[in-house]
Amino acid sequence: MSFNNKRIILTGAAGGLGNHVAKLLSAAGAKLVLVDLDEIALEKHRSLTNAESTITVVADITHENDRQKIVDDSLETFQGIDILINLAGVNPFGSFMQQDSAMIQKIMEINTIAPMLMTHDVLPTMHKQNSGQIINIGSIFGSIAFAWFTTYSASKFALRGFSQGLRRELDDTGIDVTYIAPRAVKTPINSAAVYEMAEVIKMSMDEPEDIAKKIVSAIEKRKKECYIGFPESFFVRINALMPGVVDSSLRKQNRIARPYAVRE
C-alpha cells in the first residue's frame, strides 16, 4: 500500500513516538491530521512535515466534542479519512494499590475508551468509502501483564481484545484493523523511576525512531498484528500457552523493581 495522498488522523502526534511517525508518513506523501493536547509541541512538529498537506487539531480525545472536531476538520480539509492511528496514551508506573481512583480511570479512558470512541466516530466515513484502516498502538504489556504496570497492562489487554473483535466484525467490508505492540520505548511517557528501574533489571528499551519505522512498515503491509522486540514477542506466545512459566521467570525481576514502584 502506498501512503501517497492517504488521509491519516494521528493522535498523540506531538509525543516522543508520534512525531517520528508523522515525519515518516509525511515524507511518504500522506495528508496528515495531527492531534494532541500540547498546542506548542504540535505546531513545532507540524513544521517538520509538509505544511501544505498537514493540519493540526488541539483536542482532548476523551471529550466527545473534541473527537467530533477532529473528524469534522479532517473531512472539511481532506474530504475523507483513510487511516486512523490511535497512538495517544499514558503509562504511569507504580503500585496499583497506591494509584488513586482518578488515575486508574484516566488510564483506561485515554488508552482504551478514547481509541474505541475515535474508531466509532470515523467508521461511518470509512463505510461510505468502502475502505479504511484502523491502527491501534498497543504494547507487549497488552499480552504480558507486568507488575507495577497493572492498570496500563489492563488497558492494553482491552485494546488488543477490541482490535481482534472489531477486525472480525469488519471482515469483508474493506476496512482493516491493525494492532501493533512495541516493547518499552525511550520516550517522555516514562518517568525517571522507570528508567532507573529499567537499568537495574536490564529491561530492553527501543529508540523511538526505530519503532516508528516498524509501525509505519506494519501499517503499509496492512498487517493484522505486529509484536515488536525479541525475546518479548516470543514470550507473548509462551504467556498465552503457559502463563505460569512467565510468572516464575518474572518473580525475581518484580522483587527487584518493587522499591522503584512502591512509595513508602
ABEGO torsion letter per residue (X at the ends): XBABGBBBBBBGAABAAAAAAAAAAAAAGBBBBBBBABAAAAAAAAAABBAAABBBBBBBAABAAAAAAAAAAAAAAAGEBABBBBABBBBBBEBAAABBAAAAAAAAAAAAAAAAAAAAAAAAAAAAAGBEBBBBBBBAAAABBBBGAAAAAAAAAAAAAAAAAAAAAABGAGBBBBBBBBBBBBBAABBAAAAAAAAAAGBBBBBAAAAAAAAAAAAAAGBABBBBEOAAAAAAAAAAABAAAAAAAAAAAAAAAAAAABBX
